[in-house]
Amino acid sequence: MFNLAQVQTFLAIVDEGGIQSAAMRLSCSQPAVSQQLRKLEEFFGVPLIVRNRARAFPTRHGALFLPQARSLVATSERVREVIEERQIVVWASGNVGVFLAPRAIAGFEKQRGRDGSVDLMIASNRQAVDALLSGEADMIMTEWSEDQPSVEWHSWRREKLVIIAPPEHPLAQRPLIRKEELLKFPIIGGEPGSGTGRILRTLFGNDLDKLKVRRQLGSTAAVKEAVKANLGVSIVLACAIADEVKLGTLVAIDFEEANVFKSLFIGISKDSPQSSLSRLFATFCMGSAD
């Protein structure tokens, strides 16, 4: 099988008109150029270059191969540019992707300038992990980690969880409530398999089945609107409702027992090179976490 170096040698001889000039262009010796050409001709079984005292030029077969050779080299250059393009694809779970990832990406791109950009996809935790395993994602930002032999997990940050209610709700005037009091009210969100669902299981243990989990709406934006409509209360990341608390459309209430936090994670492939942009971005995120 011929290789790209042999094709580039053939083109250099044609373009430069001789072995010596091709060797200078390729920064190698004349014997090396002759050897590469000979191997290419042996592969095709026909002469590709005619040499005389004045110059070297393609044979009939060489002329037929010439446009294909140029196409092969051009294609290889395009492939190299695509592979070396300093861009990564990051998949982030809902709340992380909406409220935290954009600020991290903006800071990273500002620091790197043109030497790196990040494309963000927002999905569920499960979809993000699957995207990393399938190669669709270079890095993921999730609300939980799982044991995957090919994934390297890093603890990124801890975000406070609060109970949210509309201003007119009976709990709204309370700065603190006991977790048992939540058993009396409909809970919006926190479905099994979600990051909040896992937190609820930790908080309530055997009492989890007593929670009135309703309206599994699939997004924090929908949850907030349902709470504003007084359809129930919910438990969300404090950073996700900062604007609503300022506007007075929602009230944030802490747990009486203790502050409750959700751990967030970054996942990258264990095979990712140390110099890869995904590792650089992961390092930046962990270094800039509040």
N, C-alpha and C positions, 0 to 999 in steps of 0.2 A: 504494500500500500504506500502511496506517496504521501508526503506531509506538506504542511504549509510552507516550511522553510525552503523546500525544493521549488515550489511554485513561485515564491518570492525571488529566488535566485534566477529562475527562468525569465521572469519579468525584468529583473535588473539587467540581465544580459541584452535583452531585446531593447530596452529603453536607453541603455548606455552605449550599445553598439559594440560591445566587446567584453571579454573575460576580465581584463585588467581593470577597466572602468567599473565593471560590476563589483569587483572585489573591493575597490575603494569606496563605492557607495554602501556596500554591506559591512564595511570595516572588518574584512577577513582576508585570508590569503587567496591567491589565484588557484592553487591546487584544491582548496576547499570549495571554491565556486565550481570548478570543473567536476569535482566529485559529486556535488549535489545535482548538477545537470545530468551526469552520467546515470545516476540512480533513477532520476525521473524518466530518462529515455529508456532505461532498462524496464521500468514498470510498464510503459506504453508499448515497448517493442518496436519503436520507430525513432529515427533522428528528429529532433525538434529544432536544432540550431545548425546553421551552416556557417563555417568560419573560413575567412580568407585573410589575406594580409591587411586589407583595409578595415574590415569590420565584420561583426557577426550579425546574422539576421535569421528570422524563422524560416524553417522549411514549410512545405505545403501543410504537413501535419501540425507543425508549430503554429502556423497561421490560424488553423482551425481551433487549436487549443487556446490561443491568445485571449479571446474575449471571455472564455470560461475561466481562465486563470485570473483575469482582472476581477471578475465577479466573485470568485472564491475569496480573494484577498479583501475585497470591499465588504463582503458578508462577515468575514472574521473580525474586521474592524468595528462593524456595527455591533456584533455580539460582545466584543470587549467593552465597548462604550456602555452597553446596557448593564453588563455585569458590574462594571466599576462605578456606575452612577451612584453617587452618594445619597441614596434615599432608602428609607426603611418603611415598612408597613407595620403599624402597631394596632392591635385590636384591644379594646378596653371594654369592660363591662359597663352597663348603663350609667350608674351614678359616677363611677370613676371617669368614664369617657366624657360625660357632660360637664362635671363640676371641677375636676382636678387635672385630667390629662391635657386640656388645651393650654393651661398656664405653664405646665412643664414643657410642652412642645415649643411654645413661644420663647421661653427662656433658653432652651437648647439651641433653637435655630438662630436666635440673636447672638449667642456665644460663638456658634460655628460659622455664621455667615453663609456663604455659598457652598461651603464644604460639608453639606449635610442637610437633609430635610426629612420631615416625618409626615407620612400619610396616615390619618387616623380613621379607623373603622370602629363603630360602636355596636356592640352586640351583647348577648347574655354571657355570663361566666362560662357556661358549657360551650357555647359557640366559639368563644375566644380560645379556650384550651384546645378545642378540636382544630381551630385554624392554625395554631402553632404546631400541632402534631402533623398536620397535612402539608406544612410548608407555606401556607397562605400568609401567615404572619411571621415577622421577624422577631417580634417581642409582644408580650401581652401584659395587661395591667388588670388584675382581678381582685375580687373580694374574698377569695379563698384559694388555697393551693391543694394539689392532690399528688399522690405518688405516681409519677411517670418516669420511667428510667431515662428517657431522652430529654427531660426538662430540668433545668436548673432554676430553682426558686430563690427569690430574695425577698425578705421582709422589707417593705417599702415605707409604710407609715401607719399610724394608728389614728383613726378618725372617730370623734365622739358621736355617739348616738343619743338622740333626744326623742321624747314623745311630742307629737304635734297635735294640736286641737284648734278648732275655730275659736275666736274671741268669746263667743257666747256659750261655749261648752262649760258644764259644771266644773271641769278640772282646770279651766283656763286661768283661774285666779290663784292657783296653787303653784308655788315655785318648785315643790318636790312632791312626788307621789310614790307610794309603795307599789311594787310590781304586782302584788296581789289585787290591787284596785283595778288593774286593767282587765281582769277577768269579767268585770261587770259591763264592759263596753265593747261594741263591735270594733275589731281591728282590721284595718285596710292594708292589704299587702302582707309580706312575710311568709309567702307560700313556701312549701318544702322545696329544697334545692337552691333557693336564693340565698344570698349572703345574709340578709336580715332573718330569713327563716332559720338559718343555722345559729344566729345569735339568740333568737327566741328559744330555741331548743336548749341552749346553754343556760339561759336565764331561768326558764320555767321547769326544766327537767320533766318529771312525771306529770306536772300540771299543764303541760303544753296542750293536751287535748281539751282542756277546759277553756282555752282561749277561743273567742268567737271570731276566727279569721274569716273575713268576708271580702268579696270583690277583689280578686287577684288581678289587678289591672295591668301589670306588666311594665309600667314605667313610673318613675317618681313624679313626673309632671302630672300624670293622671291621678296618682295617689293624692297629691296636694290639692287638686281641684275637688276630689271627692271629700276630703277632710273639710275644705272650705264650705262645701255644701252640707256639712254636718251629717254626713253619712257614717261617721265613725272617727276614731283616732288612728294614728299610725306611729311607727318608729322609723326614723330616717336619719341619715347623716346630718349633723348640724350644719355642715357647709352647704347642704342642698336647699336649706330653707332660710339662709341668712337674709336674702332680699325680702322675703315675705314677712319675716319677723320685724324688719325695719319699717315696712309699710303698715304693719299692724293687721295684716290679713290672716296671719297664723300666729299661734303662741307656742313657744318651745318650753317644755317642762322636763326637768331632770328626774332621774330615779333617786328615791330617798336612800336606797341601800348604798349606792356608790356610783361614780361616773362609769358609764358603760362605753366601751370602745370597740370598734371593728378594725381588725387588722387587714391591711391591703398588701397585695403581693405583685411582684414583677416576675414574669417567667420568660426565659430565653432558652434556646436550644443549647445543650451541653457541647455540641459540636461547633458552636459559633466561635470564630477566631477571636483571640483577645483584642485584636485591632479593629474588629468589626464595629460598624456604626451602632448596631443594636446594643453592644456592650457599653459603648461610650455613652449612649443615651440612658441606659440603666444606671450607670455610675453617676451621671448627672442628676437623675431623678432622686436617687438615694442621698446624694450630697446636698440637694436643695430642699429636701422634705422639711416641713415646718416642725 
